[in-house]
Amino acid sequence: MSEFSFLVTPYLGFEEEVLCVRNRNRSIQQDRVYLDWRYIGQETQTPPEILWVKTSSGDFVGMAALIYRPYWIDNKQYEFMILGDISLDKECRGTGLADEFFLYIKRHIESKTKPCALVIPNIPARKVLNRCGWYEREPLVHHVLLLNPEKKIRSIPKLKIFSNILAKGYLFLLAARLKTIQTKGVLFNIVTEFGEEFDLFWNAFDKKNICLRDRSRKSLQWRYGDRPGEESFFIVTAHLAGDLIAYIVYSINNELGSSNVYELMAIDKKYLNALVKWFINYLQTDFHLDSIRIALNREHPYSTHLRKIGFSPRKGGQAIQVLVPENPQASLGAHRCLLTAGDKDV
């Protein structure tokens, strides 16, 4: 591999090179507005780093980014390293170069003092990362609730003739489950922005013995309110005695007939079911969708609640992979993680 070398640069000053290599290896093209939002839109103490594969002639043929994001471990904030935009030109794949590059990234991460690096990679990158010392913390499980079960049932040949009866039975059982969930005294709203109450909620949220991404008002606004592009995000809130007690951030994919939930938070788990019940009824009444999808790490404490309501866990083929530096400033240890689709940085 003497014809290739590896190096680290900042993002600033190399923006066009990052955009070029990234777009060359992606089916969905992005622009500088999107990259600037993702790389430098959220204020952090440590600026993003770009790790490069460079040819002897000076051309960049591969890259990966380390972007530092605020996470909390046991009520204390740290910066995690998020690995993303992994790209390698087609002609360089299958040559062993990817392994060499990931070993270089591994050594770079191990020289840091941050608690850990996280990545939710695609399957090819996942295999290389496994070989290069990353370990799989947990799979990311997609919890799916059918709002229009007949369409799904009709896709199964043996059940097609009974699809109408089975769909009605499914919806009857779902309605019966939801009827047992109490919502008395809780007020629900669709809001268009993250107000000051989201900071009050975050400050009151008990972060002891858990690990999760920062959900302050500023972080939520950057991630969902300021995100460039056509995708729109919506917010459902639940209030009790005037206080924000739970919320959902979601999007609607009309093409797939699905609602994708990116954030699901409750100040106490006992309020979770009421929020999800209202959300299901709202989508059934106001939208013509086939399903709701909520991605959570396997050991997420909300998973049990969702299954009891009627969500079915399905393996999504994704895993949360972790690499810990040699001398981290804090240990993940046995802290329970609360990760969602919002943790997939790209």
Secondary structure by P-SEA (a helix, b strand, c coil): cccccccccccccaaaaaaaaaaacccccccaaaaaaaaccccccccbbbbbccccccccccbbbbbbbbbbcccbbbbbbbbccccccccccccaaaaaaaaaaaaaaaacccccccccccaaaaaaaaaacccccccbbbbbbbccaaaaaaaccccccaaaaaaaaaaaaaaaaaaacccccbbbbbbccccaaaaaaaaaccccccccccccaaaaaaacccccccbbbbbbbbbccccccccccccccccccbbbbcbbbbccccaaaaaaaaaaaaaaccccccbbbbbbcccccaaaaaaaabbbbbbccccbbbbbcccccccccccccccccccccc
